[in-house]
Each structure stands twice: as C-alpha cells, then as structure tokens.
Amino acid sequence: MSRRGGRQQPDPRRDQPFPTPSPHPDAGRGRGRGRARAPPSQQPPSSSSHSPAPVIGAPISPAPVVSAPISAPSPPPPSPVPVDALSSEVEQKLALRPAAPSSTKAIRFPDRPGFGRLGKKIQVRANHFQLQVAERDLHHYDVAITPEITSKKVTREVVSQLIKMYKESVLGNRLPVFDGRKNLFTAGPLPFSSKEFVVKLEDDRPKASSSSGSKKEKRERQFKVTIRFAAKVDLHHLFQFLGRQQLDCPQNTIQALDVALRATASEKYNVVGRSFFSPELGQTGPLGSGTEYWRGYYQSLRPTQMGLSLNIDVSARAFFEPIPVTEFVPKHFRNINFSRDQDRVKVKKALRGIRVDVFLGECKRSYKISGVSREPVKDLMFTLDDQKTKKSVAQYFTEKYKVTLKHANLPALQAGSDTKPIYLPMEVCVIAAGQRYTKRLNEEQVTALLRATCQRPQDRENYIKQIVKQHNFNNDKFVREFGISVKEDPTLLNARVLPPPRLKYHESGKEPRVDPWMGQWNMINKKMVDGGKVEHWSCLNFSSRLRPDLPSIFCDELRSMCTSKGMVFNPQPLVPIKTVNPLQIESALQNLHKQSITNLANMKQQGRLQLLIIILPDVKGSYGKIKKICETELGIVSQCCQPRQVQKLNKQYLENLALKINVKVGGRNTVLSDAFDRRIPHVSDKHTIIFGADVTHPQPGEDSSPSIAAVVASMDWPWVTKYKGTVSAQAHREEIIQDLFTTFEDPKRGLVQGGIIRELIRSFYIANGKRKPERIIFYRDGVSEGQFSQVLLYEMDAIRKGTSRPTHYHVLYDENNFTADELQGLTNNLCYTYARCTRSVSIVPPAYYAHLAAFRARSYIEGESEMGSASAGAGGATRSNVEIKLPAIKDNVKDVMFYC
C-alpha cells in the first residue's frame, strides 16, 4: 500500500514534510500525530494512494488508501441526493468493468476488488471540484531558451513577453500556456512545427562594471527562444482511462489541462511547487527570526473514480520579512559578532541567494547577495572605474550618495561575482518582498505557523470556496481556451466511519481490555501487555537550570510510573546520576559508557547499560549529536527529556515517557485483541511480516547531504507491534529506495546477496523460531502518482529477490486477495497500535516508524552538513564538495524501537 507525500516546510496543510515531529522526536512530548476520531473509509475521490484530498466538514483524518488508478467513468450527480440513493448510484457508476488488456511488459495495477461496506455511513464534502473538458485539438511544444535561465519566474517572464509580442503575428492568435520549465501547450496547432524567436527583457539591476554599482543605466537582456512541436495531446486516451478502457494514465494530457488551470494564478502569485502564495490571499503575520507567513492555496488536477477533479486546499509558507538587513541579522541571530569568522560565515549562509533592494535617493536597484566581506565597510577598499583611485566603501557612499553610514563597523554585503564584486553597506539594503524562506523552521517558528494557520473545518471550507469563487475559473481566458468548465460547489461523497478495534492490556490491570472512543483512550487502571525489564540504567543531566536534587527526584518518579504500568525497573542506577557540563557532551557519554562496563565487570554481571535517561541542555541543538554518539558509537539506547518538562514532574508526561521507554527496552504497550485471538484477516492465519518504508530528503541548499531511506518491519508475529528499523543513505534527492536488494562479489563465496529486505526477513526468521514469513504487507510512504510505476518496477522487484513468494505490496500489487473491508480494516486497526501515545494516529504505524527512523538518521548528519556548507567560506560558491556519510547504527540499538 502506498501513501503519497511531499515535504519541505512545516506548512500545516501542504508544504510540510510529513509527519511533523518535533526536531527531537523523543524529547519529551510523546504524543505523536494523534487524531480525535476514527477515520471514515470514504469512497475516495482520488485514484491515487493518498492524494492531498482531506475531507472538509466531517470527522475524518487522511489515512492510507488504495493506491491504484482505478475506474472513474462518470461525473457525479449535479445535486445532493439522499445517502442511500447516492450510494447505489455511485456504485452503479463505478461498477467494476472487465480490465482492459495489457501487454506482458505493461506495469499493471490490480483491479479494485470491490467497495467496503463496514462502518457507519455518512456524507462528507471534499475539497474537490468536478470539472468537464470539451473536445480540443491539444498540442504540446518544447521550449528551449538560451542563455539558460535557472529562475522559473524569469523563464515565465520571457515566454509571457514572447506571447505578447508574437501572438497575432506569428502564433496564429493562439493563447498558449507554459509550465515555467520547458513545456508549452496550445488548444490547436501553431502555424509552424519549429521556430526561433528573439525576446528582450529589461532588468532594473545595474551592470556589474563597478565595485559599488555606480552605473545607473538599466540592463537589457536578450534571449533566443526556440519553440518546437513535441506531440499531440490525446484527450480521447484520457476519456478512455477514466472509463477504465485504458490501463495507463495519460500524464501528458493531465499536465496540459493542469497547466491551463494554473496559468492565471502563476502570473499573479508566488508559485511554490503546486501552491500559490500572496498577501492578497489572506492575512500575513510574523513567525520570528526575520520571517513571516503568507497564506495561499494548493491546486492540482486529479483523475478520480468520478471523473476529473480539481483539488484545492489551504496552504501557508514562511517568507522573509521585507526589512532592512540590519534588522534581520539581530532578529535571526543572537549575540552575533562579526569579528568571529564562524559568526560571519553563519550570516553569509543565511543571506546568500537573497535579493535585496537598495534605495539611494529616487533610485532603486536590486541585487542578489553572494557573500559577506571580511572587513567592515570603513576599511573595505576597492578601485574605482578609472582603475587608479582607491576608496573605502563607506567613503564612497558618503561622497557619491551623501549617505552618512551609521554602522560603518559592519561588513559589506557582496553581490556580483568574486572577480567583479559589488559591495553594499548592510544599512542601505532591504530584503526584497516575496522571497520564500527555504531553511528548516525552528520550534518557535513552527509553533507560530501552526497557531496562525489552524482553522476549524467550516472556516477552511469557506476559505477554499472563496478561492474558487475569486478565481472564477469558468471566465478565465486560459481555462476557456482549453474547453474546461469547473463546478463551484465541493464534491459530495459517501464515507464510512470504521469501528475502532478493541485493545488488549495485561490481565493484572483493572481494565485488561479497552474500546477506544473518538480515537482516544488512557492508561488509567491499565498495565502494559508486555512490560519490559530495565536492570541496568543511568541518567546524565546536561541542564544547568535544574536544582541539584531534581534529576534524582525525576528519575524516581519516572521509575515509579514505569513500574506502575507493568515494567520491571531496578531502583538503583548502574552508574550514579550525574550533572555534567553541556559543553562536554561527548566526553561525558564516553566516560559513563566506560564506567558502566567497569561496574558490570566488578559486579560479575553479564549484559550492558540498557537505558540512559538524558536531560537535554538548556540551549537547543545538541539532540542530534547525543543520539549519534549513543546509537552509532557507544551502542546505548537513550531517552531524552526536555529540562522544562523535567521541572514540572507532570504525570501525563511521565506516562508518555514510560510508553516510549517500554518499547525501547523490548516491551509491548498494547496489542489488538484480534491479534491476541488470531482473528486478523490475512495476518493471523500464517506468519506475516509488515513493512513500512520512507525516504527523507535534505533541505534546499544542502547539496552535500544524502537522502536517507528507512525501512521498518514487524518482528513479533502474530502481535505485529515490535518493528525493527534500518536506515540507508542514498543519492541526493533519490526517492526510490536503492538498497532494498543488493549484490556484491566476494572472493571466496562468489556472488553474495544482501540488502535491507533480506536483513529484516532474516531478523524475522530468527525472532520467530526459524520461521520465514509466508506473507508480506508493505506500506510505502512519500510516493507521488508519477512514481507508482517506478516503485512497482524497482522496489517490488527488490522484494521479490532471498523471498520465495512475494505477497501484498501496497495495492500496487496484491497476491493475498484482500477485500476492500479487510484492507481498510487492517490499516485502520493498525493505527491504534502506535507505541508513543494512547490515541489512534492518522498514518499507519509502520510508515510512521519508518519516517521517525529516517529523521533520526538525518539528525546524525545535520551538524556535518552545516559544517560542509560553512566550509565554502565568504565567497560566492554555493556547493560543498564534502561528501557526508551516514554512520552505522549499532546492532543492539537496531534490535529495539530506538527511534520512538
């Protein structure tokens, strides 16, 4: 089963990498991503796995759904009808037809086995707007521009200028639409198959002939644009696909229509991926550190079971505040000192690539920052255009522009190139409006963004409807040109609220079984179904704000909580609890590790330190370093705690920690009653392993960082609650997991097979009495529709290779013959087994755990990527040649759920 996602920033709806754990996933929240209600299993509008199509105005959270493009013949009825009538009508429209024939080489998704019927029937309105397309003779053209342009905004400007200049004279009065890259579409042929054009753009940036930007004339740039016929766009193929008469989705046709629907918004608003942002689209507000949020919306055309649908959702994104650079620097950094090289490099990294406006009298000029000078502007000398006279930057601005600098002791911003630099005093530079902030948001910024953009379902629905009304698609010139009409009312759908599963706890508790209500329950009167045993433990406190006795008190309270919930916890630490200097993290961890080994030897006891409780430093930023040392160097399982939470001694916080600690030392918190009674369809009847997989990618600008793949797999059939995790670094921004199956040539053994799947199946074999899994269920997160075929082709092939029989692999592949109810029920029920909290989660736990493991691995290398970026120095270079490698996790750590 595949789940679609995309991730960059903590946009609460759209632009955030899923899910949004805190940067320190075990640092004391323990809540995870909860949801208040059980998810309805709706008859989904999208034929994709987890299309961005949350339902509005109904008790629903997005859950993984069937990830195959399945039948979608007819548009919905024009007006709401009673639920039962609509159910029968929709089912009749979506009745499964005989599959279209496919060649032996075709990558084929399975037919949908039917529709689920379990659960309470409800109706919901979705943020989907049905549309129809009239017959048009659509054409696709390739656009090549020289010299090459890296900015999509400038590329759009060039093509827009071309259309303005040549629409009537050369383009046959056509109204083309352009995707900002190289694809241009028309509703009818152009009068040529290939033609070159010359386009000139005026630019208000000065020519880089002077180190101070003294030339006033505007720069005119000339481009050569070639438009060449590529292909005819087959609308008939799309109609056949929607009618289930063709197996493959014509992505080129979808793209043409999608570009037409986005054309007007792309001209008016800031474009970020599939989202649009503008102060016109809603109130802006501060996020802190020199950033602000802009509201906007996400838009995507999707083929669905009920026809073509326009998916629109709310979105928010961080942008730079348009403030003077001298205001931005103290907002963004604390206690910056430009006399220190490391501080200057930090400022350079934050400002590099940002456009600034310089206002000198009535003249406004724009520059892109490439660096920060070493010397302050009062001492920074440059040669004038006469190639003889030398002046300081401060002196030049005073004489040339009559500007007396107030901050002459600050360094200059550098624009231009290293060979022809332009130096600008910080105080005359204002950050240009409309520049998105691409760095990772800190905790305060995330909190502010979520608080500012959180909306009730009704408010969100009204905002989306207002966007549709404001856009007025049916009167949009591009939309009309391509024969598209869009309904302004949200699509009405049938849905079902699935019943929650019964959960099993230990019989010694007063409540050994629980029926969750609205997706929640608690641990009152309950004991963990399989409490872990902590014999050897210790605690290190890196916080200086806590009073001396508080770490011991906190550990006693935590131990007491763990014991009350069914764990066995030695009251005496193996190594005495210590408070240590937060500047000596590495040596403190190494010394404690050595002392634990010595103490065990003196006690003549086997084993090792099982658990290290760590109270984090007061200043943030050390979590990744601590986890890296513990998990990849020393082989220590740790539980990090925030000092502000330690001070409170809150019972709920202690309970959440106990849940996390139990699974980290090999225990189980709860199991499904159906698992205990061996009643889970296609799981309980034979040895089954459940996988979850995800890939995380580095932030924009981190060119030296790899992408990280994580795969987890259940080890404890038939309970399916313990997941062993493994991580692997792969090529930068590569989404397809490369190391699922590997081979290498051994001088003695010949060709040796290996890889992640083989490793985890072998672990399952050992953990289950030398029994191989007879069935595989694989949840894959983060895959877009365009990558389904790649996943099926490469990752499915990797799973087939040290397995004798491949089994259920998403619903991109299914040999188990799950019914819709069985698959939906299994996925829903698993969402109640998430170890970190007592509530159901909106993402199936195997995929969630894989995401946590991948983020944990990324924290190992975050500090190294910053050092790699900083090594570029103060010049204009932006790419580091430092290759960052992912350290290996110790085996004893991998054997437990260390990532929780």
Protein Blocks (a to p, Z undefined) as FASTA:
>chain_A
ZZddddfbfcfklmpccddddfblmgononopadfbdcdddddfbfbfbdcfdcehiacd
dddddfbdcddfbccdfbdcdfklmmmmmmmmmpccddddddfkbccddddfbdcfedcd
dddddfbdcdddddddddddddddddddfblklmmmmmmmmmmmmmmmmnoopacddehi
apccdedddfbfbdcdddddddfbdcffbfnlpafbdcddddddddddfbdcdfklmmmm
mnopafbdcfklmmmmmmmmmmmmmmmmccehjbccdfkloccddebjhiacdddddddd
dddfkbccdddddddddddddddfklmmmmmpghiafkbmklmmmmmmmmgopacdddeh
jbccddddfbdcfbdfklmccddfkomaccdfklmmmmmnopacfblmbccddehjfklc
cdddfklpccdehiacfbdcdfklmmmmmmmmgccfklmmmmmmmmmmmnommlgfklmm
nopacdfbdcdddddddddddddddfkbmblbccdeehiacfehiacfbdcddfbgcddd
fbfkbcfklmmmmmmmmmmmmmmnopacdfbdfbdcddddfklmmmmmmmmmmmmmmmmm
mnopgcddfbdcddddfbghilmmmmmmmmmmnopacddddfklmmnopaklmmmmmmmm
mmmnopafbdcfklmnopaghklmpccdddddddddddehiambccdddddddfbdcklm
accdddddddehiabdfklpccdddfklopadedjklmmmmmmmmmnoopacfbdcddde
hiafklmmmmmmmmmmmmmgopabdcdedjkbccklpafklmmmmmmmmmmmcfkbccdd
fbdfklmmmmmmmmmmmmmmmmmmmmmmmmnojmlbfbdfbdcddddddfklmmpcfkZZ
